[in-house]
Amino acid sequence: MRTNSQGHSLIFTWLSHNRPFTIRYKVLCWAGTLFLTALFAESTPAASQEPGTTPVLLMNARIVDGTGTPPFVGDLLIEGGHIAEIGEQGSIDVPTTTARINLAGLILAPGFIDIHNHSTGSIFNAPLATSQLAQGITTLVVGADGGSPWPIKDYLSRIDNLEPTVDVATLVGHGTIRATVLGEEFRRTATDTEIASMAMRVEQGMREGAFGLSTGLEYDPGFYSSTGELIALARIAAGYGGFYMSHMRDEEEGLLSAVDEAIRIGREADIPVQISHIKAGNASVWGNAPVVLERIQAANDEGLDVTADQYPYTAWQSGLSIVVRSRQFYNADSVAAGIFAAGGGERLQIIGFDEEPELNGLRLDEIARRKGLSEVETYIWIMKNGGAGLIGHTMNEKDVDTFMASRWVMTASDGGIGSAHPRGAGTFPRVLAHYVRDRGLITLERAVQRATSMPARRLGLTDRGLIRVGARADLVAFNLETITDRSTFAAGTRLPIGVSRVWVHGVEVWANAAPTGARPGRAVRSTNR
């Protein structure tokens, strides 16, 4: 078993200190990625599933092709793992030996592409990826928020050996690279020599098949990086046809400045920009969604290529330390300002608190009442006792709606296999159920486009994301009348209903509300190497 012992030693040294929870949470994710990919690298792969060994005719489907154009009722022939023919009902002539599946009453769309997924390590524990298939996801992109597997080549090889149900691509993480180069000295601006060393590693990752550079600038170690450092590294990714994906420096009080920085990086590095999980994150910036979108529109009018992704919830998940932007976690005035900006302790749900697990799931104000403390004192007490995770119910439904309706925003979960946040198991069905069927905020064809051709274009993938002749037969059939997300903040992994069938490379991987057991998924590598 090959492992990066030096990287493990560095990461677990950090974890052994009493770091604030957000820092420990992100580093633990990176450590878990390294550990799990190494642990399962030598597991016995599934039996190889050749794509499209039997032609399949999908009949009478309401086809939504991913272009944004209105649906039509017709038939589709899968052959050799690809879409061989599309036609009106009954117009495709096939041999009598061809398998036939009647999809009357169902929508047939390209398989969903989750461009921001955190199944990096968990897929090795759950290669059937049940919670992803149940949503209609056929391609996962991991390595977001600055934390990625490393080396990229080894990780993608392990995915190939694993043979999961879905395809997996990755970005190269700025935080991962920065931690490798700066070690424990990351709380400062990098030198030119260190930036050059980071650039070499970004280039290595891109050559090994990464699709772009990701950052997590609210978290260590990316928090301390200069804009100049990010521009220099983004230029390397641009040279390999990649894009720049950013969890920006701030999604709350500094939201607009953070958007401006992301756009500046795109402009000066000459690279497409993807803003991760776009939001107006707390009460201090509610109502700013139109202003953010005006900046994105202006950037695109200028000739830049700036888009964003979004999960369809009004709550996020991170660490409790994220509430205090100054990082003065034990300063009462700083803590009070952070809680006020979030909209009060009633919006802050504590999770992952090891000191007193019975408090998990409660809001900060309720814990304060139980302890006989103020909310500020309670926050400081939790941070002094190891910190905690946090679900922040701090977003505004109107802002979520505004981003949902924007032409510049696509769908992504920011979750994954085993995610505690309901977005991990419910994102794509929720868009279809809540925003298309129940509220009519966006059209069906627009919702499908957000989940298919938009992320495919951002990744530069021309073989998927559309229903067209010659494209890979990555497909999902679902019932718009019944599709429903069932995951909640109390039961984050509960599977949705309404997705009837899923195909990856022409192989059926989901039917009868369960995986079929077929595992045609592989690693997806950027071709711009």
Buried (B, 14 or more C-beta within 10 A) or exposed (E): EEBBEEBBEBBEEBBEEEBBBBBBBBBBBBBBBBBBBBBBBEEEBBEEBEBBEEBBBBBBBBBBBBBBEEBEBBBBBBBBBBBBBBEEEEEBEBEEEBEEBEBEBBBBBBBBBBBBBBBBBBBBEBBBBBBBBBBBBBBBBBBBBBBBBBBBBBBBBBBBBBBBBBBBBBBBBBBBBBBBBBEEEBEEEBEEEBBEBBBEBBBBBBBBBBBBBBBBBBBBBBBBBEBBBBBBBBBBBBBBBBBBBBBBBBBBBBBBEBBBBBBBBBBBBEBBBBBBBBBBBBBBBBEBBBEBBEBBBEBBEEEBBBBBBBBBBBBBBBBBBBBBBEBEBEBEEBBBBBBBBBBBBEBBBBBBBEEBEEBBBBBBBBBBBEBEBBBBBBBBBBBEEBBBBBBBBBBBEEBBBBBBBBBBBBBBBBBBBBBBBBBBBBBBBBBBBBBBBEEEBBBBBBBBBBBBBBBBBBBBBEEBBBBEEEBBBBBBBBBBEEBBBBBEBEEBBBBBBBBBBBBBBBBBBBBEEEBBEBBBBBBBBBEBE
